Amino acid sequence: MGKAAPSGRVRDEWLRRVEAEYRSTAVSAQMALWLVQIGASPDLVKAALRIAREELGHATASHRVFLAAGGEGGPALDRETLDLPRTPGAVLEDDVARVCVDVFCLGETVAVRLFGEMRRRCDVPVARQALDRILRDEVGHRDFGWTLMRWLLESPAHGSRLRALVAAELPASFHRIRALYAPAQVEDEGTSPREDARWGLLAAPRYGEVLESTFERDYLPRFSRLGIDARPGWAARLARARVSE
């Protein structure tokens, strides 16, 4: 099979992945600090620090693919996106739960599905090697999120409040992840989907399809095991989407 000719979309996408992995590095590092501050299990703190290190490795691997596809330079990072802001008046455990849901329970769970789909048709060696590593690590990042959420909900001091908080904010959380992976307006890619797939890219509509299947396969049963019914929140995210669109 001949060598794939990388499109501009390939370079753009892998550069966005570099930026996203740097953000994930910063988020995981700050989560580790928050876990120290709330007296979390040392195993959870160590896991968050390990994730930060792995996300930095993902950024390096993604940049390697970007360069191999003909890219030059590096990411232009927005420093304001590299911080986890506190919610005014909230106790720290509330913000830990919010970030845990958005970033780890939702974000990392769908990421496992998405990277698995990207890897399926990828045969450019440098991109395949990056996806192999990222997918392997993302499974652990997903599991960290659900383990942390269970630990939070089992807290004698905060568990009942956090359970109510998570359930109440699920519609907004689902809306945010839908806006990220399945926006209402999808740009025309203007490139060869087959060649882009060889570099580990998906057609834009496929992101939304994977997100929809992730609800049934992951979100619904995992929240159910935590005693939270995710169906109302999932349905409500459509109403929020219609208003914002």
C-alpha positions in Angstrom: 0.0 0.0 0.0 1.4 3.4 -1.0 2.3 6.2 1.3 -0.7 8.4 2.2 -0.5 12.0 1.1 -1.3 14.2 4.1 -3.9 16.9 3.7 -4.0 20.2 5.4 -6.8 18.8 7.6 -4.4 16.1 8.8 -1.9 18.7 9.9 -4.6 20.9 11.5 -6.1 18.0 13.4 -2.9 16.7 14.8 -1.9 20.2 15.8 -5.2 20.5 17.6 -4.5 17.2 19.4 -1.1 18.6 20.6 -3.0 21.6 22.1 -5.6 19.4 23.6 -3.0 17.1 25.2 -1.3 20.1 26.7 -4.6 21.2 28.2 -5.2 17.7 29.5 -1.7 17.7 31.1 -2.5 21.0 32.9 -5.9 19.8 34.0 -4.6 16.5 35.4 -1.8 18.2 37.2 -4.2 20.7 38.9 -6.6 17.9 39.7 -3.7 16.2 41.5 -3.2 19.3 43.6 -7.0 19.6 44.4 -7.0 15.9 45.5 -4.1 16.6 47.8 -6.0 19.6 49.2 -9.2 17.6 50.0 -7.2 14.7 51.5 -7.9 12.1 48.8 -6.4 8.7 48.8 -2.7 8.7 47.9 -3.6 6.2 45.1 -5.9 8.8 43.5 -3.2 11.5 43.8 -0.6 9.3 42.2 -3.0 8.3 39.4 -3.7 12.0 38.6 0.1 12.7 38.4 0.6 9.7 36.2 -2.1 10.9 33.9 -0.5 14.3 33.6 2.8 12.6 32.6 1.0 10.4 30.1 -0.9 13.4 28.6 2.4 15.2 28.1 3.7 12.1 26.3 0.6 12.2 24.1 1.4 15.8 23.2 4.9 14.7 22.1 3.6 11.8 20.0 1.0 14.0 18.4 3.5 16.6 17.5 5.7 14.0 15.9 2.7 13.1 13.7 2.1 16.7 12.9 5.7 17.1 11.7 5.6 13.9 9.7 2.5 15.2 7.9 4.5 18.3 6.8 3.7 20.6 9.7 6.1 23.2 11.0 6.4 24.9 14.4 4.2 24.0 17.4 0.9 24.8 19.1 -0.2 28.3 20.1 -1.6 27.6 23.5 -4.3 29.8 25.1 -3.1 30.1 28.7 -6.6 30.8 29.9 -7.6 27.2 28.9 -4.7 25.7 31.0 -6.3 26.5 34.3 -9.2 25.1 36.3 -11.2 28.0 37.7 -13.0 27.7 41.0 -16.7 28.2 41.3 -17.4 31.2 43.6 -18.8 30.1 46.9 -18.4 26.4 46.2 -16.5 24.0 48.4 -13.5 22.4 46.7 -15.1 19.0 46.6 -17.9 20.4 44.4 -15.4 21.6 41.8 -13.5 18.3 42.0 -16.8 16.5 41.2 -17.6 18.9 38.3 -14.2 18.4 36.7 -14.3 14.7 37.3 -17.6 14.4 35.4 -16.8 16.7 32.5 -13.2 15.8 31.9 -12.8 12.2 33.0 -16.2 10.5 33.2 -17.5 12.0 30.1 -14.5 13.3 28.1 -12.1 10.4 28.7 -14.8 7.8 28.3 -15.9 9.0 24.8 -12.2 9.5 24.0 -11.6 5.7 24.4 -14.3 5.1 21.8 -13.1 7.8 19.5 -9.5 6.8 19.5 -10.4 3.2 19.0 -12.4 4.3 15.9 -9.5 6.4 14.7 -7.0 3.6 15.1 -9.2 1.1 13.2 -8.4 2.5 9.7 -5.1 4.2 10.5 -2.1 2.6 8.7 0.5 5.4 8.6 3.1 4.1 11.0 3.9 7.3 12.9 0.2 8.0 13.4 -0.7 4.4 14.3 2.1 4.3 16.9 0.7 7.5 18.5 -2.8 6.2 18.5 -1.7 2.8 20.0 -0.1 4.6 22.9 -2.9 7.1 23.4 -5.6 4.5 23.3 -3.8 2.3 25.8 -3.4 5.2 28.2 -6.9 6.6 27.7 -8.4 3.4 29.1 -6.7 4.1 32.4 -7.7 7.8 32.4 -11.3 6.8 31.9 -11.2 4.3 34.7 -9.6 6.9 37.0 -12.6 9.2 36.5 -15.1 6.6 37.5 -13.1 5.5 40.4 -12.7 9.1 41.6 -16.4 9.7 41.2 -17.3 6.6 43.3 -14.9 7.8 46.0 -16.5 11.2 46.0 -20.0 9.9 46.2 -19.1 7.5 49.1 -17.8 10.4 51.2 -19.7 10.5 54.5 -19.3 14.3 54.7 -20.0 15.2 51.0 -21.4 12.2 49.2 -25.1 13.0 49.4 -24.6 16.6 48.3 -22.3 15.6 45.5 -24.7 13.0 44.2 -27.4 15.6 44.0 -25.0 18.1 42.4 -23.9 15.7 39.7 -27.5 14.6 38.8 -28.6 18.3 38.6 -25.7 19.4 36.4 -25.7 16.4 34.0 -27.8 18.2 31.4 -25.3 21.0 31.2 -22.4 18.5 31.2 -23.9 16.5 28.4 -24.6 19.7 26.5 -21.0 20.8 26.8 -19.7 17.5 25.5 -22.2 17.5 22.7 -21.1 21.0 21.6 -17.5 19.8 21.6 -17.9 16.5 19.7 -21.2 16.9 17.8 -21.8 20.6 17.0 -24.9 21.6 15.1 -22.9 23.0 12.2 -20.3 20.8 10.7 -17.8 22.3 8.3 -17.2 20.8 4.9 -13.9 18.9 5.2 -13.0 19.3 1.5 -10.5 16.4 1.6 -10.4 12.7 0.9 -11.9 10.9 3.9 -10.1 7.7 2.9 -6.6 9.3 2.9 -7.4 11.2 6.1 -8.5 8.0 7.8 -5.1 6.5 7.1 -3.6 9.3 9.2 -6.1 8.6 12.1 -8.8 11.1 11.3 -12.6 10.6 11.4 -15.2 12.2 9.2 -16.8 15.0 11.2 -20.3 13.4 11.5 -18.7 10.2 13.0 -17.8 12.1 16.2 -21.5 12.6 16.9 -22.3 9.0 16.1 -19.7 7.7 18.5 -20.9 10.1 21.2 -24.5 8.8 20.8 -23.4 5.2 21.1 -21.2 6.0 24.1 -24.3 7.1 26.0 -25.9 3.6 25.7 -22.7 1.6 26.0 -20.9 3.6 28.8 -22.6 6.7 30.3 -25.9 5.1 31.1 -24.7 1.9 32.8 -21.8 3.5 34.6 -23.9 6.3 36.1 -26.5 3.7 36.9 -23.9 1.7 38.9 -23.3 4.9 40.9 -27.0 5.3 41.6 -27.6 8.2 39.1 -30.1 8.0 36.3 -28.4 9.7 33.3 -31.4 9.5 31.0 -33.1 12.8 32.0 -29.8 14.6 31.6 -29.2 13.1 28.2 -32.6 14.0 27.0 -32.3 17.5 28.4 -29.1 18.2 26.5 -31.2 18.2 23.2 -33.5 20.9 24.6 -30.5 23.0 25.6 -29.0 22.5 22.1 -32.2 23.7 20.3 -32.2 26.8 22.4 -28.6 27.6 21.8 -28.8 26.9 18.1 
